[in-house]
Amino acid sequence: MYNVKDIQFVGKHDYDKASAENFASWNGKSFSVNIFKWELKSNKKEMKMGKCVVRVSGSPIVKDKVFAEAERIVNLLDEGQWDGRKSVTVK
């Protein structure tokens, strides 16, 4: 995840891996990763997380596959090549 003070990344897509790993550790059935777009705060000096663009979900057993898929989707979104799906399930 980018530093909120680095406004050069406004418009880029990202996800909060630490938060998702924490959720995966205490929820036994499934967890999800929220992919969002960085937006500029009203003070024009910091970034904030935007709305969820794509949600990647899966079992904590396949946590590494879920994060790999989230990273792939972030790259596709930044390149403008994502197919438009709002949710992806990794099995």
Gaussian input, Z-matrix of N, CA and C with variables (Angstrom, degrees):
# hf/3-21g

backbone

0 1
 N
 C     1     B1
 C     2     B2     1     A1
 N     3     B3     2     A2     1     D1
 C     4     B4     3     A3     2     D2
 C     5     B5     4     A4     3     D3
 N     6     B6     5     A5     4     D4
 C     7     B7     6     A6     5     D5
 C     8     B8     7     A7     6     D6
 N     9     B9     8     A8     7     D7
 C    10    B10     9     A9     8     D8
 C    11    B11    10    A10     9     D9
 N    12    B12    11    A11    10    D10
 C    13    B13    12    A12    11    D11
 C    14    B14    13    A13    12    D12
 N    15    B15    14    A14    13    D13
 C    16    B16    15    A15    14    D14
 C    17    B17    16    A16    15    D15
 N    18    B18    17    A17    16    D16
 C    19    B19    18    A18    17    D17
 C    20    B20    19    A19    18    D18
 N    21    B21    20    A20    19    D19
 C    22    B22    21    A21    20    D20
 C    23    B23    22    A22    21    D21
 N    24    B24    23    A23    22    D22
 C    25    B25    24    A24    23    D23
 C    26    B26    25    A25    24    D24
 N    27    B27    26    A26    25    D25
 C    28    B28    27    A27    26    D26
 C    29    B29    28    A28    27    D27
 N    30    B30    29    A29    28    D28
 C    31    B31    30    A30    29    D29
 C    32    B32    31    A31    30    D30
 N    33    B33    32    A32    31    D31
 C    34    B34    33    A33    32    D32
 C    35    B35    34    A34    33    D33
 N    36    B36    35    A35    34    D34
 C    37    B37    36    A36    35    D35
 C    38    B38    37    A37    36    D36
 N    39    B39    38    A38    37    D37
 C    40    B40    39    A39    38    D38
 C    41    B41    40    A40    39    D39
 N    42    B42    41    A41    40    D40
 C    43    B43    42    A42    41    D41
 C    44    B44    43    A43    42    D42
 N    45    B45    44    A44    43    D43
 C    46    B46    45    A45    44    D44
 C    47    B47    46    A46    45    D45
 N    48    B48    47    A47    46    D46
 C    49    B49    48    A48    47    D47
 C    50    B50    49    A49    48    D48
 N    51    B51    50    A50    49    D49
 C    52    B52    51    A51    50    D50
 C    53    B53    52    A52    51    D51
 N    54    B54    53    A53    52    D52
 C    55    B55    54    A54    53    D53
 C    56    B56    55    A55    54    D54
 N    57    B57    56    A56    55    D55
 C    58    B58    57    A57    56    D56
 C    59    B59    58    A58    57    D57
 N    60    B60    59    A59    58    D58
 C    61    B61    60    A60    59    D59
 C    62    B62    61    A61    60    D60
 N    63    B63    62    A62    61    D61
 C    64    B64    63    A63    62    D62
 C    65    B65    64    A64    63    D63
 N    66    B66    65    A65    64    D64
 C    67    B67    66    A66    65    D65
 C    68    B68    67    A67    66    D66
 N    69    B69    68    A68    67    D67
 C    70    B70    69    A69    68    D68
 C    71    B71    70    A70    69    D69
 N    72    B72    71    A71    70    D70
 C    73    B73    72    A72    71    D71
 C    74    B74    73    A73    72    D72
 N    75    B75    74    A74    73    D73
 C    76    B76    75    A75    74    D74
 C    77    B77    76    A76    75    D75
 N    78    B78    77    A77    76    D76
 C    79    B79    78    A78    77    D77
 C    80    B80    79    A79    78    D78
 N    81    B81    80    A80    79    D79
 C    82    B82    81    A81    80    D80
 C    83    B83    82    A82    81    D81
 N    84    B84    83    A83    82    D82
 C    85    B85    84    A84    83    D83
 C    86    B86    85    A85    84    D84
 N    87    B87    86    A86    85    D85
 C    88    B88    87    A87    86    D86
 C    89    B89    88    A88    87    D87
 N    90    B90    89    A89    88    D88
 C    91    B91    90    A90    89    D89
 C    92    B92    91    A91    90    D90
 N    93    B93    92    A92    91    D91
 C    94    B94    93    A93    92    D92
 C    95    B95    94    A94    93    D93
 N    96    B96    95    A95    94    D94
 C    97    B97    96    A96    95    D95
 C    98    B98    97    A97    96    D96
 N    99    B99    98    A98    97    D97
 C   100   B100    99    A99    98    D98
 C   101   B101   100   A100    99    D99
 N   102   B102   101   A101   100   D100
 C   103   B103   102   A102   101   D101
 C   104   B104   103   A103   102   D102
 N   105   B105   104   A104   103   D103
 C   106   B106   105   A105   104   D104
 C   107   B107   106   A106   105   D105
 N   108   B108   107   A107   106   D106
 C   109   B109   108   A108   107   D107
 C   110   B110   109   A109   108   D108
 N   111   B111   110   A110   109   D109
 C   112   B112   111   A111   110   D110
 C   113   B113   112   A112   111   D111
 N   114   B114   113   A113   112   D112
 C   115   B115   114   A114   113   D113
 C   116   B116   115   A115   114   D114
 N   117   B117   116   A116   115   D115
 C   118   B118   117   A117   116   D116
 C   119   B119   118   A118   117   D117
 N   120   B120   119   A119   118   D118
 C   121   B121   120   A120   119   D119
 C   122   B122   121   A121   120   D120
 N   123   B123   122   A122   121   D121
 C   124   B124   123   A123   122   D122
 C   125   B125   124   A124   123   D123
 N   126   B126   125   A125   124   D124
 C   127   B127   126   A126   125   D125
 C   128   B128   127   A127   126   D126
 N   129   B129   128   A128   127   D127
 C   130   B130   129   A129   128   D128
 C   131   B131   130   A130   129   D129
 N   132   B132   131   A131   130   D130
 C   133   B133   132   A132   131   D131
 C   134   B134   133   A133   132   D132
 N   135   B135   134   A134   133   D133
 C   136   B136   135   A135   134   D134
 C   137   B137   136   A136   135   D135
 N   138   B138   137   A137   136   D136
 C   139   B139   138   A138   137   D137
 C   140   B140   139   A139   138   D138
 N   141   B141   140   A140   139   D139
 C   142   B142   141   A141   140   D140
 C   143   B143   142   A142   141   D141
 N   144   B144   143   A143   142   D142
 C   145   B145   144   A144   143   D143
 C   146   B146   145   A145   144   D144
 N   147   B147   146   A146   145   D145
 C   148   B148   147   A147   146   D146
 C   149   B149   148   A148   147   D147
 N   150   B150   149   A149   148   D148
 C   151   B151   150   A150   149   D149
 C   152   B152   151   A151   150   D150
 N   153   B153   152   A152   151   D151
 C   154   B154   153   A153   152   D152
 C   155   B155   154   A154   153   D153
 N   156   B156   155   A155   154   D154
 C   157   B157   156   A156   155   D155
 C   158   B158   157   A157   156   D156
 N   159   B159   158   A158   157   D157
 C   160   B160   159   A159   158   D158
 C   161   B161   160   A160   159   D159
 N   162   B162   161   A161   160   D160
 C   163   B163   162   A162   161   D161
 C   164   B164   163   A163   162   D162
 N   165   B165   164   A164   163   D163
 C   166   B166   165   A165   164   D164
 C   167   B167   166   A166   165   D165
 N   168   B168   167   A167   166   D166
 C   169   B169   168   A168   167   D167
 C   170   B170   169   A169   168   D168
 N   171   B171   170   A170   169   D169
 C   172   B172   171   A171   170   D170
 C   173   B173   172   A172   171   D171
 N   174   B174   173   A173   172   D172
 C   175   B175   174   A174   173   D173
 C   176   B176   175   A175   174   D174
 N   177   B177   176   A176   175   D175
 C   178   B178   177   A177   176   D176
 C   179   B179   178   A178   177   D177
 N   180   B180   179   A179   178   D178
 C   181   B181   180   A180   179   D179
 C   182   B182   181   A181   180   D180
 N   183   B183   182   A182   181   D181
 C   184   B184   183   A183   182   D182
 C   185   B185   184   A184   183   D183
 N   186   B186   185   A185   184   D184
 C   187   B187   186   A186   185   D185
 C   188   B188   187   A187   186   D186
 N   189   B189   188   A188   187   D187
 C   190   B190   189   A189   188   D188
 C   191   B191   190   A190   189   D189
 N   192   B192   191   A191   190   D190
 C   193   B193   192   A192   191   D191
 C   194   B194   193   A193   192   D192
 N   195   B195   194   A194   193   D193
 C   196   B196   195   A195   194   D194
 C   197   B197   196   A196   195   D195
 N   198   B198   197   A197   196   D196
 C   199   B199   198   A198   197   D197
 C   200   B200   199   A199   198   D198
 N   201   B201   200   A200   199   D199
 C   202   B202   201   A201   200   D200
 C   203   B203   202   A202   201   D201
 N   204   B204   203   A203   202   D202
 C   205   B205   204   A204   203   D203
 C   206   B206   205   A205   204   D204
 N   207   B207   206   A206   205   D205
 C   208   B208   207   A207   206   D206
 C   209   B209   208   A208   207   D207
 N   210   B210   209   A209   208   D208
 C   211   B211   210   A210   209   D209
 C   212   B212   211   A211   210   D210
 N   213   B213   212   A212   211   D211
 C   214   B214   213   A213   212   D212
 C   215   B215   214   A214   213   D213
 N   216   B216   215   A215   214   D214
 C   217   B217   216   A216   215   D215
 C   218   B218   217   A217   216   D216
 N   219   B219   218   A218   217   D217
 C   220   B220   219   A219   218   D218
 C   221   B221   220   A220   219   D219
 N   222   B222   221   A221   220   D220
 C   223   B223   222   A222   221   D221
 C   224   B224   223   A223   222   D222
 N   225   B225   224   A224   223   D223
 C   226   B226   225   A225   224   D224
 C   227   B227   226   A226   225   D225
 N   228   B228   227   A227   226   D226
 C   229   B229   228   A228   227   D227
 C   230   B230   229   A229   228   D228
 N   231   B231   230   A230   229   D229
 C   232   B232   231   A231   230   D230
 C   233   B233   232   A232   231   D231
 N   234   B234   233   A233   232   D232
 C   235   B235   234   A234   233   D233
 C   236   B236   235   A235   234   D234
 N   237   B237   236   A236   235   D235
 C   238   B238   237   A237   236   D236
 C   239   B239   238   A238   237   D237
 N   240   B240   239   A239   238   D238
 C   241   B241   240   A240   239   D239
 C   242   B242   241   A241   240   D240
 N   243   B243   242   A242   241   D241
 C   244   B244   243   A243   242   D242
 C   245   B245   244   A244   243   D243
 N   246   B246   245   A245   244   D244
 C   247   B247   246   A246   245   D245
 C   248   B248   247   A247   246   D246
 N   249   B249   248   A248   247   D247
 C   250   B250   249   A249   248   D248
 C   251   B251   250   A250   249   D249
 N   252   B252   251   A251   250   D250
 C   253   B253   252   A252   251   D251
 C   254   B254   253   A253   252   D252
 N   255   B255   254   A254   253   D253
 C   256   B256   255   A255   254   D254
 C   257   B257   256   A256   255   D255
 N   258   B258   257   A257   256   D256
 C   259   B259   258   A258   257   D257
 C   260   B260   259   A259   258   D258
 N   261   B261   260   A260   259   D259
 C   262   B262   261   A261   260   D260
 C   263   B263   262   A262   261   D261
 N   264   B264   263   A263   262   D262
 C   265   B265   264   A264   263   D263
 C   266   B266   265   A265   264   D264
 N   267   B267   266   A266   265   D265
 C   268   B268   267   A267   266   D266
 C   269   B269   268   A268   267   D267
 N   270   B270   269   A269   268   D268
 C   271   B271   270   A270   269   D269
 C   272   B272   271   A271   270   D270

   B1=1.4379
   B2=1.5211
   B3=1.3179
   B4=1.4494
   B5=1.5281
   B6=1.3252
   B7=1.4545
   B8=1.5316
   B9=1.3452
   B10=1.4723
   B11=1.5225
   B12=1.3090
   B13=1.4684
   B14=1.5251
   B15=1.3366
   B16=1.4674
   B17=1.5192
   B18=1.3226
   B19=1.4589
   B20=1.5325
   B21=1.3194
   B22=1.4624
   B23=1.5338
   B24=1.3443
   B25=1.4576
   B26=1.5264
   B27=1.3231
   B28=1.4637
   B29=1.5246
   B30=1.3227
   B31=1.4600
   B32=1.5154
   B33=1.3275
   B34=1.4620
   B35=1.5244
   B36=1.3097
   B37=1.4543
   B38=1.5247
   B39=1.3352
   B40=1.4532
   B41=1.5216
   B42=1.3247
   B43=1.4662
   B44=1.5190
   B45=1.3272
   B46=1.4582
   B47=1.5267
   B48=1.3263
   B49=1.4639
   B50=1.5227
   B51=1.3138
   B52=1.4665
   B53=1.5267
   B54=1.3095
   B55=1.4589
   B56=1.5293
   B57=1.3124
   B58=1.4609
   B59=1.5242
   B60=1.3415
   B61=1.4678
   B62=1.5179
   B63=1.3155
   B64=1.4564
   B65=1.5309
   B66=1.3240
   B67=1.4620
   B68=1.5244
   B69=1.3248
   B70=1.4670
   B71=1.5239
   B72=1.3278
   B73=1.4640
   B74=1.5235
   B75=1.3125
   B76=1.4646
   B77=1.5139
   B78=1.3086
   B79=1.4624
   B80=1.5288
   B81=1.3394
   B82=1.4513
   B83=1.5082
   B84=1.3361
   B85=1.4611
   B86=1.5209
   B87=1.3255
   B88=1.4628
   B89=1.5260
   B90=1.3132
   B91=1.4592
   B92=1.5109
   B93=1.3232
   B94=1.4578
   B95=1.5133
   B96=1.3161
   B97=1.4624
   B98=1.5221
   B99=1.3070
   B100=1.4553
   B101=1.5312
   B102=1.3155
   B103=1.4638
   B104=1.5250
   B105=1.3203
   B106=1.4639
   B107=1.5168
   B108=1.3213
   B109=1.4661
   B110=1.5212
   B111=1.3263
   B112=1.4558
   B113=1.5245
   B114=1.3378
   B115=1.4596
   B116=1.5212
   B117=1.2976
   B118=1.4585
   B119=1.5281
   B120=1.3394
   B121=1.4633
   B122=1.5242
   B123=1.3179
   B124=1.4600
   B125=1.5272
   B126=1.3447
   B127=1.4686
   B128=1.5311
   B129=1.3283
   B130=1.4775
   B131=1.5286
   B132=1.3440
   B133=1.4616
   B134=1.5231
   B135=1.3293
   B136=1.4554
   B137=1.5179
   B138=1.3498
   B139=1.4558
   B140=1.5195
   B141=1.3222
   B142=1.4521
   B143=1.5187
   B144=1.3434
   B145=1.4559
   B146=1.5277
   B147=1.2999
   B148=1.4648
   B149=1.5171
   B150=1.3118
   B151=1.4647
   B152=1.5231
   B153=1.3197
   B154=1.4610
   B155=1.5270
   B156=1.3289
   B157=1.4555
   B158=1.5270
   B159=1.3408
   B160=1.4680
   B161=1.5266
   B162=1.3284
   B163=1.4594
   B164=1.5232
   B165=1.3402
   B166=1.4584
   B167=1.5213
   B168=1.3238
   B169=1.4595
   B170=1.5191
   B171=1.3374
   B172=1.4522
   B173=1.5095
   B174=1.2927
   B175=1.4614
   B176=1.5320
   B177=1.3335
   B178=1.4720
   B179=1.5247
   B180=1.3232
   B181=1.4663
   B182=1.5297
   B183=1.3257
   B184=1.4664
   B185=1.5388
   B186=1.3154
   B187=1.4646
   B188=1.5292
   B189=1.3222
   B190=1.4655
   B191=1.5326
   B192=1.3299
   B193=1.4622
   B194=1.5271
   B195=1.3387
   B196=1.4632
   B197=1.5224
   B198=1.3363
   B199=1.4667
   B200=1.5258
   B201=1.3251
   B202=1.4663
   B203=1.5262
   B204=1.3368
   B205=1.4686
   B206=1.5290
   B207=1.3359
   B208=1.4663
   B209=1.5285
   B210=1.3097
   B211=1.4673
   B212=1.5243
   B213=1.3330
   B214=1.4626
   B215=1.5312
   B216=1.3198
   B217=1.4644
   B218=1.5212
   B219=1.3312
   B220=1.4730
   B221=1.5237
   B222=1.3286
   B223=1.4647
   B224=1.5280
   B225=1.3299
   B226=1.4631
   B227=1.5296
   B228=1.3295
   B229=1.4630
   B230=1.5258
   B231=1.3311
   B232=1.4667
   B233=1.5238
   B234=1.3445
   B235=1.4615
   B236=1.5258
   B237=1.3282
   B238=1.4638
   B239=1.5118
   B240=1.3394
   B241=1.4527
   B242=1.5262
   B243=1.3080
   B244=1.4640
   B245=1.5259
   B246=1.3355
   B247=1.4631
   B248=1.5294
   B249=1.3115
   B250=1.4512
   B251=1.5054
   B252=1.3304
   B253=1.4668
   B254=1.5323
   B255=1.3290
   B256=1.4660
   B257=1.5228
   B258=1.3271
   B259=1.4539
   B260=1.5267
   B261=1.3394
   B262=1.4602
   B263=1.5301
   B264=1.3207
   B265=1.4627
   B266=1.5246
   B267=1.3309
   B268=1.4630
   B269=1.5208
   B270=1.3256
   B271=1.4796
   B272=1.4948
   A1=108.71
   A2=116.17
   A3=121.81
   A4=111.54
   A5=116.22
   A6=122.34
   A7=107.86
   A8=117.41
   A9=120.46
   A10=112.79
   A11=118.60
   A12=121.61
   A13=112.25
   A14=118.28
   A15=122.57
   A16=109.77
   A17=117.00
   A18=120.93
   A19=113.18
   A20=117.33
   A21=119.80
   A22=111.57
   A23=117.83
   A24=121.44
   A25=113.09
   A26=118.49
   A27=121.19
   A28=108.60
   A29=116.03
   A30=120.93
   A31=113.76
   A32=117.37
   A33=121.43
   A34=109.21
   A35=116.56
   A36=122.58
   A37=109.77
   A38=115.51
   A39=120.49
   A40=109.06
   A41=116.56
   A42=122.40
   A43=108.31
   A44=116.06
   A45=122.45
   A46=108.52
   A47=115.87
   A48=120.94
   A49=111.79
   A50=118.02
   A51=121.40
   A52=110.97
   A53=116.64
   A54=120.67
   A55=111.03
   A56=117.44
   A57=121.27
   A58=111.22
   A59=117.80
   A60=120.52
   A61=110.61
   A62=117.10
   A63=121.11
   A64=109.98
   A65=117.02
   A66=121.50
   A67=110.43
   A68=117.62
   A69=121.49
   A70=111.32
   A71=117.19
   A72=119.95
   A73=112.48
   A74=119.60
   A75=119.63
   A76=113.98
   A77=118.95
   A78=121.45
   A79=108.07
   A80=117.35
   A81=121.07
   A82=116.35
   A83=119.15
   A84=121.06
   A85=113.44
   A86=116.52
   A87=119.82
   A88=109.67
   A89=114.73
   A90=121.64
   A91=107.86
   A92=115.94
   A93=118.75
   A94=111.01
   A95=114.66
   A96=123.19
   A97=107.15
   A98=116.10
   A99=122.78
   A100=108.85
   A101=118.12
   A102=121.91
   A103=107.11
   A104=115.53
   A105=121.46
   A106=110.14
   A107=115.49
   A108=122.42
   A109=108.32
   A110=117.24
   A111=121.47
   A112=110.25
   A113=116.47
   A114=123.10
   A115=109.19
   A116=116.19
   A117=121.57
   A118=109.58
   A119=115.63
   A120=119.85
   A121=109.23
   A122=116.52
   A123=120.57
   A124=112.63
   A125=117.69
   A126=119.42
   A127=112.51
   A128=117.00
   A129=124.62
   A130=113.60
   A131=116.95
   A132=120.35
   A133=113.03
   A134=116.58
   A135=121.01
   A136=110.14
   A137=114.54
   A138=120.69
   A139=109.76
   A140=114.84
   A141=121.22
   A142=108.45
   A143=115.50
   A144=120.30
   A145=109.59
   A146=116.45
   A147=121.15
   A148=110.84
   A149=115.48
   A150=121.20
   A151=110.55
   A152=114.41
   A153=121.13
   A154=109.54
   A155=116.22
   A156=121.95
   A157=109.51
   A158=115.93
   A159=122.11
   A160=107.77
   A161=116.73
   A162=121.81
   A163=108.43
   A164=116.06
   A165=122.62
   A166=107.06
   A167=116.70
   A168=119.64
   A169=110.61
   A170=114.05
   A171=120.21
   A172=110.32
   A173=115.68
   A174=122.84
   A175=109.79
   A176=117.72
   A177=119.24
   A178=113.10
   A179=117.41
   A180=121.22
   A181=110.41
   A182=117.42
   A183=122.13
   A184=110.85
   A185=115.71
   A186=122.44
   A187=112.00
   A188=117.51
   A189=120.59
   A190=111.93
   A191=117.08
   A192=120.77
   A193=111.12
   A194=116.60
   A195=120.78
   A196=109.75
   A197=117.08
   A198=120.17
   A199=111.84
   A200=117.39
   A201=120.61
   A202=110.03
   A203=116.76
   A204=120.93
   A205=110.28
   A206=117.41
   A207=120.87
   A208=110.44
   A209=117.34
   A210=121.18
   A211=111.23
   A212=116.45
   A213=121.28
   A214=110.34
   A215=116.46
   A216=120.89
   A217=110.82
   A218=117.80
   A219=121.46
   A220=109.49
   A221=117.17
   A222=120.79
   A223=111.53
   A224=116.99
   A225=120.25
   A226=111.55
   A227=117.33
   A228=120.62
   A229=110.87
   A230=116.84
   A231=120.19
   A232=111.78
   A233=116.71
   A234=120.72
   A235=112.33
   A236=117.33
   A237=121.28
   A238=113.67
   A239=117.69
   A240=121.08
   A241=113.46
   A242=119.06
   A243=121.83
   A244=109.50
   A245=116.18
   A246=121.25
   A247=114.63
   A248=119.02
   A249=121.70
   A250=116.27
   A251=118.45
   A252=120.32
   A253=110.23
   A254=115.59
   A255=120.96
   A256=112.32
   A257=117.51
   A258=119.95
   A259=110.18
   A260=114.39
   A261=121.81
   A262=106.48
   A263=116.70
   A264=121.29
   A265=108.88
   A266=115.96
   A267=122.29
   A268=107.69
   A269=116.03
   A270=120.37
   A271=110.93
   D1=140.49
   D2=-178.71
   D3=-75.03
   D4=159.41
   D5=172.96
   D6=-74.98
   D7=134.38
   D8=-176.43
   D9=-66.17
   D10=-15.27
   D11=179.23
   D12=-86.21
   D13=-12.96
   D14=179.47
   D15=-86.46
   D16=81.46
   D17=-173.78
   D18=-70.91
   D19=-3.52
   D20=176.88
   D21=-66.88
   D22=-15.25
   D23=-178.28
   D24=-96.73
   D25=10.01
   D26=176.56
   D27=-59.99
   D28=132.36
   D29=-178.32
   D30=95.14
   D31=-11.32
   D32=177.38
   D33=-84.90
   D34=157.65
   D35=178.54
   D36=-99.94
   D37=152.02
   D38=-175.83
   D39=-161.05
   D40=174.34
   D41=173.64
   D42=-147.59
   D43=157.36
   D44=-178.11
   D45=-95.77
   D46=93.16
   D47=-175.95
   D48=-66.79
   D49=-39.67
   D50=-178.47
   D51=-61.82
   D52=-44.29
   D53=179.27
   D54=-65.25
   D55=-41.50
   D56=179.74
   D57=-66.57
   D58=-39.75
   D59=177.68
   D60=-64.68
   D61=-39.41
   D62=177.99
   D63=-62.02
   D64=-45.38
   D65=179.36
   D66=-63.80
   D67=-39.48
   D68=-179.14
   D69=-66.47
   D70=-28.73
   D71=-176.61
   D72=-73.97
   D73=-29.05
   D74=-178.25
   D75=-106.81
   D76=-10.05
   D77=178.10
   D78=-105.05
   D79=116.92
   D80=-172.60
   D81=-77.05
   D82=-28.80
   D83=-172.99
   D84=-84.30
   D85=-55.39
   D86=-176.76
   D87=-156.21
   D88=167.16
   D89=174.56
   D90=-149.03
   D91=166.90
   D92=-179.98
   D93=-137.84
   D94=157.52
   D95=178.44
   D96=-116.36
   D97=125.74
   D98=-179.23
   D99=-93.88
   D100=115.00
   D101=176.36
   D102=-95.54
   D103=128.11
   D104=-175.25
   D105=-132.30
   D106=171.91
   D107=177.76
   D108=-111.62
   D109=133.82
   D110=178.05
   D111=-70.82
   D112=134.44
   D113=178.36
   D114=-123.37
   D115=159.52
   D116=179.27
   D117=-87.32
   D118=133.79
   D119=175.99
   D120=-71.17
   D121=166.82
   D122=-177.67
   D123=-66.37
   D124=-21.30
   D125=178.45
   D126=-78.98
   D127=-4.75
   D128=177.76
   D129=61.70
   D130=14.61
   D131=-178.53
   D132=-119.22
   D133=-9.57
   D134=-178.26
   D135=-139.51
   D136=161.52
   D137=176.99
   D138=-104.32
   D139=159.48
   D140=172.79
   D141=-136.06
   D142=158.82
   D143=177.77
   D144=-73.82
   D145=135.04
   D146=176.35
   D147=-88.01
   D148=-168.89
   D149=179.06
   D150=-69.12
   D151=160.12
   D152=177.20
   D153=-64.41
   D154=128.30
   D155=178.07
   D156=-97.90
   D157=-45.67
   D158=178.72
   D159=-141.95
   D160=138.81
   D161=175.87
   D162=-113.07
   D163=124.48
   D164=178.60
   D165=-107.39
   D166=123.65
   D167=-178.22
   D168=-125.32
   D169=159.79
   D170=178.98
   D171=179.06
   D172=-179.88
   D173=179.57
   D174=-81.36
   D175=147.76
   D176=175.05
   D177=-60.60
   D178=-19.73
   D179=178.15
   D180=-65.31
   D181=-34.73
   D182=-179.77
   D183=-107.57
   D184=37.07
   D185=-176.40
   D186=-55.49
   D187=-42.67
   D188=-179.21
   D189=-63.50
   D190=-38.07
   D191=177.47
   D192=-66.76
   D193=-37.27
   D194=179.47
   D195=-64.28
   D196=-44.92
   D197=179.69
   D198=-68.32
   D199=-35.60
   D200=177.11
   D201=-64.74
   D202=-41.67
   D203=178.34
   D204=-66.36
   D205=-40.02
   D206=178.03
   D207=-61.91
   D208=-41.89
   D209=178.82
   D210=-64.29
   D211=-41.09
   D212=178.46
   D213=-63.23
   D214=-42.03
   D215=-179.84
   D216=-66.80
   D217=-40.20
   D218=177.47
   D219=-58.50
   D220=-45.30
   D221=179.59
   D222=-63.20
   D223=-42.19
   D224=178.70
   D225=-65.68
   D226=-39.95
   D227=177.96
   D228=-62.66
   D229=-43.56
   D230=180.00
   D231=-65.17
   D232=-30.66
   D233=178.85
   D234=-85.12
   D235=-7.90
   D236=-178.90
   D237=76.72
   D238=24.20
   D239=-176.24
   D240=-113.25
   D241=10.84
   D242=-179.90
   D243=-72.42
   D244=145.40
   D245=-175.24
   D246=-80.53
   D247=-3.21
   D248=173.52
   D249=98.59
   D250=-3.51
   D251=178.46
   D252=-63.28
   D253=146.33
   D254=-179.09
   D255=-96.37
   D256=-21.12
   D257=179.40
   D258=-142.10
   D259=145.94
   D260=-179.09
   D261=-136.09
   D262=133.50
   D263=176.79
   D264=-112.38
   D265=128.56
   D266=179.31
   D267=-101.63
   D268=129.42
   D269=-179.50
   D270=-115.67

